[in-house]
Amino acid sequence: MGHAFSIKTCDFQAARNNEEHHTKAISSQRLIVRRGQPFTIILHFQAPVHAFLPTLKKMALIAKTGDQPSVANRTQATFPISSLGDRKGWSAAVEETDAQCWTISMTTPADAVIGHYSLLLQVSSKKPRPLGQFTLLFNPWVREDAVFLENEAQRREYLLNQNGLIYLGTADCIQTEPWDFGQFEADVVELSLHLLNMDTQEEEWSNPAHVARVLGALLHAFKEERVLPAPQTPTAQEGALLNKRRGSVPILRQWLRGRGRPVYDGQAWVLAAVACTVLRCLGIPARVVTTFSSAHGTGGGLLVDEYYNEEGLQNGEGHRGRIWIFQTSTECWMARPALPKGYGGWQILYPSLPKGGRVLEACDLVPVRAVKEGSLWLTPAVSELFAAVNATCVVWKCCEDGTLELTNSNTKHVGNNISTKGVGSDRCEDITQNYKYPEGSHQEKEVLEEVQKELMEHGKDNSIHPPSLETAEPLYLFLEAPSSLPLGGDAQFSVTLVNPNDQEKAVLLMIGVQAVYYNGVLATELWREKLSLTLNANQIMRRTKSLSFSDFEQNPPENSILRLTAMATHSKSSLSCFVQEDIAICRPHLTIEMPETAEQYQPLKTTVSIHNSLDSPMKDCVISILGRDLIYREMSYRLGSVRPGNTLRTQFQFTPTHVGPQRLTVEMDCNMFQNLTSYKTVTVVAPEPTA
């Protein structure tokens, strides 16, 4: 009898099962399936088994995962092979039989622990026979799974799409950065589960909220330990390599395999993008979200201070946080049965400083709805995220004698143009309405008042409105400036002063330009001008000036944004008016010319053009061409120099190998800047069958 049930082979049908479980892009050789969904294996026996079907009840399968699998913590399950099977838990049902093989349909619970599993066959009391290994992931296609996402287009975007877009710049000039999430790269599953293995609570790996918090905390820790603030490497070649930010996978590999060698990131959005990659890889729908003008470090307070000196230039950081020009975060989709009804759906991964060395305390998972409704009682992180999109900024003038004066500035509200990549397209989708009610609406007023009341009850000195400023001699100041400035170009801006009184006024006008980083930190001062003016009674005075790179003694640091400020002070009352505009720096544009559709396995010609709008030649130009399923490996071309005012074109050819929308990315480096990128999507269609 034992000989009759001797196993010859076990075929895990990886190609077929992975296709049905949307994991074929990861591998067609090893079995990777999603929980709650059946998959098929075929047992081949050494001898005919049709005469021994009555012994079916004596056979069982054992599935186990983790370092110390056990039934108690749901990391091991033993279940019979039956003719029907139980589709709700671990089950196996015989679908087909012949003389020497059985086709078995296996189903895992929709709330099973994810991870690498070993599958064994138990016959009677004999020693279990190993059949092989498989990987189990979360499943947004199964309604019973906590990560279920009903819309197929959203599943394809937030789980299966490897081509991402991340939005940078300013609220008035949103710039697009192409990003390769690469969640289906061959080793990303291993890297993601290796990262998760640093958590010892394996029994909690069935809970996507727990998994997301662990991954967010660990990635945040790795980023802090493995990333340099600048590419401090011994050679220019090594520095250029570290400066590349094309996608998540090289960074993830470096963090987990780099043996301590740091990786340069230079941007906050790297962490959000890598987290999105790992979540999508494990089966949790995720996306990167950018909030423009985000209040950071307020401790939940609804007021943010900014300090400027008497010349209108930024002067240090306020004790009530600061305004980031943009801030990126990761959202992931799941049900939250442990929370009150209505708090499922999109959740914000909110890493913070670890407390007491416990991993989960270093990352919170905040429902987006909790931010919109101001549900501060739900988790401490809600107050900080609520402030990030609802706080008000007030501007103070730091006088030479050490005193502070409140300026008559236009109140700056935060949480603008909250953006993410649109579903199934390259458009920018504004999701601000998910985070806050429309400005000035009755709902917004109710939420703000309720939050203020709760903050006051907890002893926080807070107010929705900034301190009032009363003056008998008002002075008004307005600033009109472009939202962007071409690198090496110039633009016009104007400052308007209004004296609404019947008395003449002597005014000192200070205008300045500084370079600041995305997080609001000052990079360098670039230019300033002082003007002594006399405003007649009821006069409106307008000054128009040209903002040009030639005015700057030094060029702005890479990845910085220009901050144009103006401060007007009335000599008699010492009252100061203040205005500010952030201006994005636009680098030269790469143009990609190619058809919108292409045929699979047919050569496709593409032209890339670069126009030099600078006053100096762009030397040592090198372009790199890359695109998954379009180009087998990255191609690089040395183009030499592009003289001022000239356009350089180069043509190349490649052969698309996979059907569907594919992205071509072109990156250019030269002596003046690195990582100038552009992209274009082409739809690859299958060749028409020959007659």
Secondary structure, DSSP 8 states (H G I E B T S, - for coil): -TTTT-EEEEE--HHHHHHHTT-TTT-SSS-EEETTS-EEEEEEESS--GGGGGGGGGEEEEEEESSS--TTTTSEEEEEEESS--TTSSEEEEEEE-SSEEEEEEE--TT---EEEEEEEEETTS--EEEEEEEEE--TTSTTSTT----HHHHIIIII--EEEEEEEETTEEEEEEEE--TTSTTHHHHHHHHHTT-S-GGGGG-HHHHHHHHHHHHHHHHHHHEESS---SSHHHHHHHT--SBHHHHHHHHHHSTT--EE--STHHHHHHHHHHHHHHT--EEEEEEEEEEES-TT-SEEEEEEETTS-EEEE-TT-EEEEEEEEEEEEE--TTS-TT--EEEEEEE---BTTBGGGGEEEEEHHHHHHT-TTS-THHHHHHHHHH-EEEEEEE-TTS-EEE-EE--EE--EEEEEE-TTSS-EEE-HHHHS--TT-HHHHHHHHHHHHHHHHTT----SS------SS--EEEEE--SEEETT-EEEEEEEEE--SSS-EEEEEEEEEEEE-TTS-EEEEEEEEEEEEEE-TT-EEEEEEEEEGGG-SS---TT-EEEEEEEEEETTT--EEEEEEEEEEE---EEEE--SEEETTS-EEEEEEEE--SSS-EEEEEEEEE-TTT-SS-EEEEEEEE-TT-EEEEEEEE---S-EEEEEEEEEE-SS-S-EEEEEEEEEE------
